[in-house]
């Protein structure tokens, strides 16, 4: 079952430059980590009293073959994905494929936060939406 929005990912090659804008919106830095399977560094920003609220994730490439590096080269910085928290990653991954989402990942991978597993999917039409399914252990 989908539990809600976990975070919204923003692609950038300049997370330090994006930080003042997030701070002006009242957000503060939180977790950060590397998602090695994707070749990205991730910084999660949230409201100080925002427990249970979605985070904003700054996603930046740490290697040139990262999917985010390709996205930045083609489209520049901006909205990258919407991540949904789930209680059973494999079953939601299968269910959404039945509803027309295309699997980007063959199987779930380790995310940037401790205990985080993720899988990306894409709904090309009508919205061109990249989603991430997130489950925490």
Secondary structure, DSSP 8 states (H G I E B T S, - for coil): -EEEEEEEEEE-S-HHHHHHHHHHTTEEEEEEEEETTTTEEEEEEEETT-TTS-EEEEEEESSTTSHHHHHHHHH-SEEEEEEEEES-HHHHHHHHHHTT-EESSSS-EE-SSTTEEEEEEEETTTT-EEEEEEEE-
